Amino acid sequence: MDKWVIEHSLRKIRDGLSNELSVRLFINLTLSSLQSQQMFNWFRQTLAEAKVPAKLICLQVSEADIQANQAAATKFINGVRKIGCKICIKHFGLSEASEQLCDKNKPDLVKLDQTYLNDIDLDGKTNPAFTDRIKQLNKDKIACIAPMVEDTRMLSRLWQAGVPFIQGYYLQPPKPEMEYDFFD
């Protein structure tokens, strides 16, 4: 399934580039792809054949999948980083080993797990441990994404905590095709 998603995603981004759109694409990978010894070579070859600059691709890997097979994940992550792709650890903050996995794999981004965002209280106060974690990520030059942001209240709290990027219905609900109207 990952191969199908990658092939179709690269086709979409290539079409966007031919229309002079500024596009960056996040592609999720599963544990089976991380563990496959052939997947990295296939990915590198497919990316080259698609003629898509690697810097436009960010591969997302679940924290749980990295933890399930750290050696294979680290090898794969190091390989895709060498060809110029970005790495994002998604569902970040779920385990006690989050910081160690981050230190070892040095992602470009982390996407916080929704349950981790529960540290932001409804009364407008933010848990100091949450804010400290965000400050450390920013200090380490690891961009942080908060998913599932649905209102201005949450957006404001995340901004105050130092979270630079958000995703969610507050911006736009999912659509069947890549469609956006952003400006550089």
N, C-alpha and C positions, 0 to 999 in steps of 0.2 A: 504494500500500500504506500509506503514512504516513497518508493521509486516513482510511482504514478503521480503522487502529489508533487514531487520535485520536478518531474518532466513538465507537467502542466503549469506549474508555477513559473518555471523558467520561460516557458513559451509566453505567458501573460506579461512577464516583466520585459521580455524582449520586444513584444508588441508595443508596450508603453514607451520604451526607449526609442523605437522607430517613429513614434508620434511626438518625440521630444518632451516626454513627461519626465519629471524628476521622481523616480520611484525607488523605494527600498522595500524589501520583502522579508518577512519573518516566516520561516518554514519550521514546523514542528517535526522532531525526529522521535522515534520510539526506541525502547531498549533493544529490540531485536536489531535495529540498524546500527546502534552503537557497538553491539557485540559481533556484528558481521565483519569478518576480515576483508571481504570484497567490497563492502559498501563505500569505504573512503575512496578507493580507486575508481569505482563506478561514478561516484559523485563528482570527483575531480574531472574525469573525462566528459561527463554529461555537461558540466558547467562550461568547459572549454568549447565543446561542440555548439552550445547554445550562444556562445559569444556574449555572455553576460558578465560584466565585471564583478569579480568576487566580492568587492567592497560593498556591493548593493544587497548582498544576501546575509541575513542573520539567521543562524540555525538555533532553534530553541530546543533545549533538552531539560527534561524534568529533573528536579533535585532528587527525587526518589529513584529515578533511573540511573543517575550518576552514582548514587549511593549503592545501588544494587550490584554494580560492576564497575568499581572505581578505576581499575587498571585499563579496561577496554574504553571506558568513557574518556579518560584522560588522554589516551593514545589518539582517539578519534578527534577530540577537541584540539589537541596540539596540531594534528594534521590539517584540519580545515583552517585553523588560524594561520598556518604557514602559507596557505594559498590565498589568504586575504579576506576570508569570510569573518563576520562577527559572530560571537557566541553569546547566547542569553540562557541563563538558568531560570526556568519558570517554576512556579510553585515554591518560590524561595521563602525560607523562614519556617518551614514545617518541622524540620528535625533539629535535634541538638547539634548536629554536625554541619549546619548551614555555613557557619563561618569558616570551618576547616575546608569544606568543599569549595568554597569561594576562593580561599587562599591558594588552594592547590590548582584549581582550574582557571583562575584569573579571567572570569567572563568580562565581556564588554558591558553587558547589561544584566540586571536581574529583574524578573517580574515577580513581584510579591504575591504570595498565596493570599487568597481572599480571607482566609481565617486569620492570617497575620495582621490584616487590617482591622481586626476587631479590637486592637489596642487603641484605636481611636474611639474615645467615648462619645456617646450621643450628646452629652452636655457641653461639648466643645473642647474638652481637655484632651491632650494627647499624652499617652503613657511615655514617660521619660526614656524608658528602655527602647521604645520604638524610634523616638527621635534620635537617640544616641546611635542606634544601628544605621539609620539613614545618613547621619553625619559621617559615620565611618565609611560607608559605601562611597559617599561623595568625595571624601578625603582620598580614598583608594582609586578614584577616577572610574568607578563602576556606576554607570547610569542606572537609575531605578525607575521601574514602571509600576504604577498602581492600576490593577485591572478593575473592571466592574464599577467604575465611578458613575453614579447616576444622578447626582445633584450638586448644586453649587456649595452646599454646606460641606460635603465631603471633599470637594475640590479645594476649598479654602483651607481645611485642616491639613490636607496633604501638602499643599504649597507651604504652609507655615512650618511643617515638619521637614521640609527640604526635598520633597519628592518632585523631580523635574518633569516626569512624563506620566500621562494617564491614558487609559483606554476605557471605553464603556459607552453606555447609551447616552450619557450626558453629551458626548461628542456626536455620535451617530449610531443608530442601530445597524446590525449586520445587513449586508445586501448581497445578492447573488453574484454580482460583478464588482470588480474594483472600480470604485467611483469616488472621486473626491474633488474638492475645489479649494486647495490650499495654494498659497502663494509663497514664493521664496523670500 
